[in-house]
Amino acid sequence: MAKDIFHDPVKLALQKDGWIITHDPYRLRYGVADIYIYLAAEEAIANKPL
């Protein structure tokens, strides 16, 4: 899967905002087909102020 020009800036912005990139890209198998999701990320809630 080719990455476009927005991939690295988006990834960097998410990381600076406290997100953890879990998969780059995230591959799903659906039957015999592979589906790729751009990025998988989770937000570190413990680091965010209330």
Order of alpha helices (4+ residues) and beta strands (2+ residues): alpha-beta-beta-beta-beta
